[in-house]
Amino acid sequence: MNLNLNIHLLPCNFEDINEKEIELNIKNKMNFIFLFELETDLTHPFMNKLVDQSFTKFFKLVPINSVEHIQSYYEQQISSKGIGELLKPITAAIVCLRDRVGQLPSNLKPAYTNNLLYLRDYLANPLYVKWPLPDLPHIGNFTSRDVERSLLTEVKFNFDNEEILREEEENRPSVHESLNTNFGGKTQMIGHIIQPRFSKKNPTVKNYYDNKRLEKNYLMNPLNKEYKYLSGISSELNQHDVLTHTLVHHFSNSIKKTTRLNEEVNSFNKVSNVRIKDFEVVIVAYEKLSRDLSETQQSHFNVNKKIEERNQQIEKIKHENTEYHDFIDKLSVSSTIDNEIKDYIVKDMEKYDILEEINRLEQKLEGVNNENKYMTEEIDRAEKAIVESHTQIDKHKINNQSLQKLVQKIKDDNSSIEAEEAELRTLNEKLKDLEEKHYELHAKIKETLINLSEIGHRSRHTNYHSRNKS
């Protein structure tokens, strides 16, 4: 592919730029811009002169698994969640991926093996050809245990940039330049061993993880695989006046346990309130059923009373009917039949009226009996509902008692946790006192060393004059 290519190297902060010279050399808008610094301001006024918003393509050069890669991956999440929530996962990713910076994933190795020939068609026509390479790899989620494991593991880098290595070798001071000038660049005889005294006052202090690695206490050592020994969290330490990883670990667990118990208490309170409301609803329903039962019983009593009154009326009518029959029998044998016949007709009409009344009363009595039967069934159902309500009330009482016992147990656990926290605060105060005593002792030792050095100087001066006099 033949390209007429012009390359311009510009600073990312756009300072010390001769804009007139640039305008003479750059007559057209740039087709591609490669960003070596991710912090480059793409909205800078000078940048607007170089790019065409509809045509210019931007490329950010990011080493895989580097800090820039992690920053690019979390940029969108930071805008939505905030840096406070993502500071811990970002730091964990930087630590855990520090030994994998620049390692190509399997899907990108063919592209780099062929010298990025996959980009040829895209660079020739970027408007119509899609970007052929995959996106940056996904950054995993790393826990505190992963960070601890990574810090306890040796990291070896294969750095093959010969120019930087040569420059570092040239800038490194020689042994003679670093000798202590107090002895005139000479060596000091100590126990018949000639050792150079370097002028560096503060040698590099190894931190916790460096010491672990120097002692071969890292994960790659097959003799040390126990996580509790590697991290320093062990339960075998019996010195209770020293703040150790164990105490910090237990304190963290106590806080988590207290938080979890408080959440359980709050949830139990919510459930208890709901169950109390349900119990109140059951009580209201029970009272309503009791009132309905009382009303039903009163209605049943009234119906029975009316039935009894109707029965008395029927008996009375039957008695009168018997008397009418006797009277008719007497008329049949009486001599004065003519007048009596008239009376008989009158009485017979009254008799039919009475029979009709009796028929009506019997029909009404049948309806009352049906109503009485229905009310009896309703009373039976109400009594069953009352029994079920009593059963539900007993169950709610038992559940309420169990909840109260559980809440009391949680309160007792909280009191024990508060005692442990008080003990931890006492240990912290003891630690502060020990640190203050340590500082005082350090100051006294320093003062004693100064006095000893002054005494040694005076003794050497005296011996020198005594030798001259002799």
C-alpha positions in Angstrom: 0.0 0.0 0.0 1.5 3.3 -1.1 0.8 6.2 1.3 1.7 9.9 1.1 2.3 10.2 4.9 3.1 13.2 7.0 3.7 12.7 10.7 3.6 15.6 13.2 4.7 15.1 16.9 3.0 17.6 19.2 3.1 18.0 23.0 0.0 16.9 24.9 -0.3 20.2 26.8 0.0 22.3 23.6 2.7 24.5 25.1 5.6 26.1 23.3 4.0 25.6 19.9 4.8 27.9 16.9 1.3 28.1 15.5 2.3 30.0 12.4 4.8 27.4 11.4 2.2 24.7 12.1 -0.4 26.4 9.9 2.2 26.6 7.1 3.1 22.9 7.3 -0.4 21.6 8.1 -2.6 22.8 5.4 -5.2 20.1 5.7 -7.0 18.6 8.6 -5.4 15.5 10.2 -6.8 12.1 9.3 -5.5 10.3 12.4 -4.4 11.4 15.8 -2.5 9.0 18.1 -2.7 10.0 21.8 0.2 8.8 23.9 -1.2 10.6 27.0 -4.7 9.9 28.1 -5.0 13.3 29.8 -4.8 15.2 26.5 -7.6 17.8 26.3 -9.5 17.1 23.1 -11.5 20.3 23.5 -8.4 22.6 23.4 -8.8 25.5 20.8 -5.6 24.4 19.1 -6.9 20.9 18.7 -10.0 22.2 17.0 -7.8 23.7 14.3 -6.3 20.3 13.5 -9.2 18.0 13.4 -12.3 17.5 11.4 -15.1 16.3 13.7 -16.7 14.2 10.9 -13.5 12.6 9.6 -10.6 12.6 12.1 -10.1 9.4 14.0 -8.5 9.4 17.5 -6.4 6.5 18.8 -5.5 6.1 22.4 -2.4 4.0 22.9 -2.9 2.1 26.1 -0.7 -0.8 27.4 -2.8 -3.8 28.4 -3.3 -4.3 32.2 -1.6 -1.0 32.9 -2.8 1.9 35.1 -4.0 3.7 31.9 -6.0 0.6 30.9 -7.6 0.4 34.3 -8.4 4.1 34.2 -10.0 3.8 30.8 -12.1 0.8 31.9 -13.4 2.6 35.0 -14.0 6.0 33.4 -17.6 5.4 32.5 -18.4 3.8 35.9 -16.7 6.7 37.8 -19.0 9.2 36.0 -22.1 7.2 37.2 -21.0 5.9 40.7 -18.3 8.3 41.8 -14.6 7.8 42.6 -15.4 7.0 46.3 -17.1 3.7 45.5 -14.5 2.7 42.9 -11.2 3.7 44.6 -10.8 0.3 46.3 -11.4 -1.8 43.2 -9.2 0.4 41.1 -6.3 0.1 43.6 -6.8 -3.6 43.9 -6.7 -4.0 40.1 -3.5 -2.0 39.9 -1.8 -4.2 42.5 -3.0 -7.5 41.2 -2.2 -6.8 37.5 1.2 -5.2 38.0 3.0 -8.4 36.9 0.8 -8.7 33.7 1.4 -5.3 32.2 1.8 -5.6 28.4 0.8 -9.2 28.2 -1.3 -9.7 25.0 -4.4 -11.7 25.1 -4.7 -14.7 22.7 -7.1 -12.8 20.4 -4.6 -10.0 19.8 -1.5 -12.0 19.3 -2.1 -12.8 15.6 -2.6 -9.1 14.9 0.7 -8.1 16.4 2.5 -11.1 14.9 1.5 -9.9 11.4 2.6 -6.4 12.2 -0.9 -5.0 12.5 -1.8 -5.8 8.8 -5.4 -6.1 9.9 -5.5 -2.3 10.1 -4.5 -1.7 6.5 -8.1 -1.6 5.1 -9.3 0.5 8.0 -6.5 3.1 7.6 -7.2 3.3 3.9 -10.9 4.0 4.3 -11.8 4.6 8.0 -15.3 6.0 7.2 -16.6 2.8 5.6 -14.5 0.1 7.2 -15.2 -0.9 10.8 -12.5 -1.1 13.4 -11.1 -4.7 13.0 -9.5 -5.3 16.4 -11.3 -6.3 19.6 -11.9 -3.9 22.5 -9.6 -3.7 25.5 -9.8 -6.8 27.7 -12.2 -6.8 30.7 -10.8 -5.9 34.1 -11.8 -8.5 36.7 -13.0 -7.8 40.3 -10.2 -8.4 42.9 -10.8 -8.8 46.6 -8.6 -7.9 49.6 -7.5 -11.5 49.7 -6.3 -11.3 46.1 -4.4 -8.1 46.9 -2.7 -9.8 49.9 -1.8 -12.8 47.8 -0.4 -10.6 45.1 1.7 -8.6 47.5 3.1 -11.8 49.0 4.1 -13.1 45.5 7.4 -12.3 43.9 7.0 -10.2 40.7 9.7 -10.5 38.1 9.8 -8.2 35.1 11.7 -9.0 31.9 12.8 -5.5 30.9 14.5 -5.6 27.5 14.9 -1.9 26.7 18.6 -1.7 26.3 18.8 2.1 25.9 17.1 2.8 29.2 19.2 0.1 31.0 22.4 1.6 29.6 21.3 5.1 30.7 20.6 3.8 34.2 24.0 2.1 34.4 25.7 5.3 33.4 23.9 7.4 36.0 24.5 4.9 38.8 27.2 6.2 41.2 30.4 4.1 41.5 31.5 2.5 44.8 34.3 5.0 45.3 32.0 8.0 44.9 29.6 6.6 47.5 32.4 6.1 50.2 32.0 8.0 53.4 34.0 11.3 53.1 34.5 11.5 56.8 37.4 9.0 56.3 38.8 10.7 53.2 37.5 8.0 50.9 39.5 5.4 52.7 38.2 2.1 54.1 37.7 1.3 57.8 39.3 -1.8 59.5 36.6 -3.7 61.4 37.5 -7.1 62.8 40.2 -7.6 60.2 37.6 -7.2 57.4 37.9 -4.3 55.1 34.4 -2.9 54.5 33.6 0.3 52.6 31.6 2.9 54.5 29.0 4.5 52.3 27.8 8.0 52.8 24.2 7.1 52.4 22.7 7.9 55.8 19.2 6.3 55.4 19.4 2.9 53.8 16.3 1.6 52.2 14.0 0.1 54.8 12.3 -3.1 53.8 8.6 -3.0 54.4 6.4 -5.9 55.6 5.9 -7.6 52.2 9.6 -7.1 51.2 10.7 -8.9 54.3 8.2 -11.7 53.7 9.7 -12.2 50.2 13.3 -12.1 51.5 12.4 -14.7 54.0 10.9 -16.8 51.2 7.4 -16.5 52.8 5.7 -15.9 49.5 3.1 -18.0 47.8 5.4 -19.5 45.2 7.4 -21.1 47.9 5.8 -24.6 48.4 6.9 -24.7 52.0 4.6 -21.8 52.9 1.1 -22.2 51.6 -0.8 -21.3 54.7 -2.6 -18.0 54.2 -2.8 -17.1 57.9 1.0 -17.3 58.3 1.7 -15.3 55.1 -0.7 -12.5 56.0 0.3 -12.4 59.7 -3.1 -13.3 60.9 -2.5 -16.0 63.5 -4.3 -17.1 66.6 -1.2 -18.4 68.3 0.1 -15.1 69.6 -0.6 -14.7 73.3 0.7 -11.2 73.8 -2.5 -9.3 74.7 -0.8 -5.9 75.1 0.3 -5.7 71.4 -2.0 -4.6 68.5 -1.6 -7.3 65.9 -3.3 -8.4 62.7 -5.4 -10.8 64.8 -6.9 -8.1 66.9 -7.6 -5.9 63.9 -9.2 -8.9 62.2 -11.3 -9.8 65.2 -12.3 -6.1 65.7 -13.4 -6.0 62.0 -15.4 -9.2 62.5 -17.0 -7.9 65.7 -18.1 -4.8 63.9 -19.6 -6.9 61.0 -21.3 -9.2 63.5 -22.7 -6.2 65.4 -24.0 -4.7 62.2 -25.6 -8.0 61.2 -27.2 -8.4 64.6 -28.6 -4.9 64.4 -30.0 -5.6 61.0 -31.6 -8.8 62.4 -33.1 -6.9 65.3 -34.5 -4.3 63.0 -36.0 -7.0 60.7 -37.5 -8.7 63.8 -39.0 -5.5 64.9 -40.6 -5.0 61.6 -41.9 -8.6 61.5 -43.1 -8.2 65.1 -45.0 -5.0 64.2 -46.6 -6.7 61.3 -47.6 -9.7 63.4 -49.0 -7.5 66.2 -51.1 -5.7 63.5 -52.3 -9.1 62.3 -53.1 -10.1 65.9 -55.1 -6.9 66.4 -57.1 -7.7 63.2 -57.8 -11.2 64.5 -59.0 -9.7 67.8 -61.3 -7.2 66.0 -62.7 -10.1 63.9 -63.3 -12.2 67.0 -65.2 -9.4 68.7 -67.3 -8.9 65.6 -68.1 -12.6 65.5 -69.0 -12.5 69.2 -71.4 -9.6 68.6 -72.9 -11.4 65.6 -73.4 -14.5 67.7 -75.1 -12.6 70.5 -77.5 -10.9 68.0 -78.2 -14.3 66.4 -79.0 -15.9 69.8 -81.3 -13.0 70.7 -83.0 -13.3 67.3 -83.4 -17.1 67.8 -84.9 -16.4 71.3 -87.4 -14.0 69.8 -88.4 -16.5 67.1 -88.9 -19.2 69.7 -91.1 -16.9 71.7 -93.2 -16.0 68.7 -93.5 -19.7 67.8 -94.7 -20.4 71.4 -97.3 -17.6 71.1 -98.5 -19.0 67.8 -98.8 -22.5 69.2 -101.0 -21.1 72.1 -103.2 -19.4 69.5 -103.5 -22.7 67.6 -104.4 -24.6 70.7 -107.0 -22.0 71.5 -108.4 -22.2 68.0 -108.5 -26.0 68.2 -110.4 -25.8 71.5 -112.9 -23.4 70.0 -113.3 -25.6 67.0 -114.1 -28.5 69.3 -116.7 -26.5 71.0 -118.2 -25.6 67.6 -118.4 -29.3 66.7 -120.1 -30.1 70.0 -122.6 -27.3 69.4 -123.4 -28.6 65.9 -124.0 -32.0 67.3 -126.5 -30.6 69.7 -128.2 -28.7 66.9 -128.7 -32.0 65.0 -130.9 -33.4 67.8 -132.6 -30.2 68.8 -136.4 -29.6 68.2 -136.1 -26.0 67.2 -134.2 -26.7 64.1 -135.4 -23.8 62.0 -133.9 -21.1 64.1 -131.0 -23.2 65.0 -130.3 -23.9 61.3 -129.9 -20.3 60.8 -127.5 -20.2 63.7 -125.8 -23.2 62.3 -125.2 -21.5 59.0 -123.7 -18.5 60.8 -121.5 -20.8 62.8 -120.5 -22.8 59.8 -119.4 -19.7 58.0 -117.4 -18.7 61.1 -115.9 -22.2 61.1 -114.6 -21.9 57.5 -113.1 -18.5 58.4 -111.4 -20.1 61.4 -110.1 -23.0 59.2 -108.6 -20.5 56.7 -107.0 -18.7 59.6 -105.5 -22.0 60.8 -104.2 -22.8 57.4 -102.5 -19.4 57.2 -101.0 -19.9 60.7 -99.7 -23.3 59.7 -98.0 -21.9 56.6 -96.5 -19.1 58.7 -95.3 -21.7 61.3 -93.6 -23.7 58.6 -91.7 -20.5 57.5 -90.7 -19.8 61.1 -89.4 -23.4 61.5 -87.3 -23.0 58.3 -85.9 -19.7 59.6 -85.2 -21.4 62.9 -83.3 -24.2 61.2 -81.2 -21.7 59.2 -80.4 -19.7 62.3 -79.3 -22.9 64.0 -76.9 -23.6 61.2 -75.5 -20.1 61.3 -74.9 -20.5 65.1 -73.0 -23.7 64.5 -70.8 -22.0 61.8 -70.2 -19.0 64.2 -69.1 -21.4 67.0 -66.7 -23.1 64.7 -65.2 -19.8 63.6 -64.8 -18.8 67.3 -62.9 -22.0 67.9 -60.6 -21.4 64.9 -60.0 -17.8 66.1 -59.0 -19.1 69.6 -56.5 -21.4 67.9 -55.0 -18.6 65.8 -54.7 -16.4 68.8 -52.8 -19.1 70.7 -50.4 -19.6 67.8 -49.8 -15.8 67.6 -49.1 -15.7 71.4 -46.5 -18.6 71.0 -44.8 -16.8 68.1 -44.7 -13.5 70.0 -43.1 -15.3 73.0 -40.4 -16.9 70.7 -39.7 -13.5 69.1 -39.3 -11.9 72.6 -36.9 -14.6 73.6 -34.8 -14.1 70.4 -34.7 -10.3 70.9 -33.5 -10.8 74.5 -30.8 -13.2 73.2 -29.6 -10.7 70.6 -29.5 -8.0 73.3 -27.3 -10.3 75.4 -25.0 -10.8 72.4 -24.7 -7.1 71.9 -23.7 -6.6 75.5 -20.9 -9.1 75.1 -19.7 -7.4 71.9 -19.7 -4.1 73.7 -17.5 -5.6 76.3 -15.0 -6.8 73.6 -15.0 -3.4 72.1 -14.2 -1.8 75.5 -11.4 -4.3 75.9 -10.1 -3.3 72.4 -10.2 0.4 73.3 -8.2 -0.4 76.5 -5.6 -2.2 74.3 -5.4 0.8 72.0 -4.8 3.1 74.9 -2.0 0.8 76.2 -0.5 0.8 72.7 -0.5 4.6 72.7 1.3 4.6 76.1 3.9 2.1 74.8 4.5 4.3 71.7 5.0 7.4 73.9 7.4 5.4 76.1 9.2 4.2 73.0 9.6 7.8 71.7 11.0 8.9 75.1 13.4 6.0 75.3 14.5 6.7 71.7 15.2 10.3 72.6 17.2 9.3 75.7 19.3 6.8 73.7 20.0 9.5 71.0 21.1 11.9 73.8 23.3 9.2 75.3 25.0 8.5 72.0 25.7 12.2 71.4 27.3 12.4 74.8 29.4 9.3 74.2 30.6 10.7 70.8 31.7 13.9 72.5 33.5 12.0 75.3 35.3 9.9 72.6 36.4 13.0 70.7 37.8 14.6 73.8 39.7 11.4 74.7 41.3 11.1 71.2 42.3 14.8 71.4 44.0 14.3 74.8 45.9 11.2 73.6 47.2 13.1 70.6 48.7 15.9 72.7 50.3 13.4 75.1 52.0 11.7 72.3 53.4 15.0 70.9 54.8 15.9 74.3 56.6 12.6 74.6 
